């Protein structure tokens, strides 16, 4: 470990880029030193500080406002960021910051409602896929013209079965991304999952193969699928290894 990390002093000896990056990534670096590194001129150093679990909230807040998109996006995704900071950043002129706020599980409900009408589809899509977004907002977003937004709703683990059905009824046969997102959603009604398992398009069958609610008949069908990626997706289904699905 670098010598300056052996004490809590903020006084740091000149370090090479490699040493500063190493310190920024090290979970044993003191909070005081990480705060110091959060002001480093090198965006790469600040990026690793933003992703360090030991970084204090004061540094995370600073980095959430960073001019570098990658740094600010990572800081905003932190589990320790404060809701007040998320609220403040929801008005940021940069879409990267607003999109990051839109997908954070700690973003206040009123902020999610505000961002659901954002002019940028990436922001609205992140609101659509956020599990904490109110169902009333998801209902409105399900009518969005942007495919990314509808994909977000189709894959949202908290979407109601009724809304998912309505969305699929309005979805064209060629909207493969929306259909694939729905195929892997555990809220999907079983009769629709059966249809996706037998769909002629591999991407949709692959997504269906990842659904934890597969029944044994569907598993047996997918085990014999002609597409290797579909079979691989089935074998990687967590439910297979957690006792949720019984192979026979």
Secondary structure, DSSP 8 states (H G I E B T S, - for coil): --GGGGS--S------HHHHHHHHH-TTS-HHHHHHHTT-S-HHHHHHHHT-TT--HHHHHHHHT-SSHHHHHHHHT-TT--HHHHHHHTT-SSHHHHHHHHH-TTS-HHHHHHHTT-SSHHHHHHHHH-TTS-HHHHHHHTT-S-HHHHHHHHH-TT--HHHHHHHHHT--TT-HHHHHHHHT-TTS-HHHHHHHHT-S-HHHHHHHTT-TT--HHHHHHHHT-S-HHHHHHHHT-HHHHTTSS---
